[in-house]
Amino acid sequence: MAYVVTATWTVQPGHEATVLDAIEKLIPLSRAEPGNRCYHPYRDPEVANRFHFFEIYDDEAAYLAHGSSDHFQQFGFGQAIPVLENRERAFYETID
């Protein structure tokens, strides 16, 4: 089984570029993490301040390592998350 995470970030109006910049920096670094199988952020074409993430990790430990990584601390917690209106996450396991 793999560990699946979906997330939605709703950004405070006027901060979309800040969050987009953080996400663009996170993409290559997150995809290179050990245990990361898939890291796909995408943007809602109907709602400019809403971003979604689809992520797959080998296991929950790999996901927790992602959240503790230097790059997520810097660009996620340090840059993007402070300007969010809302952050939602859901967790799943694949059926193999």
Protein Blocks (a to p, Z undefined) as FASTA:
>chain_A
ZZdddddddddehilmmmmmmmmmmmmmmmmpghiabdcddddfklmkbccdddddfblm
lmmmmmmpmklmmmmmmmmmmmcfbdcdddddddZZ
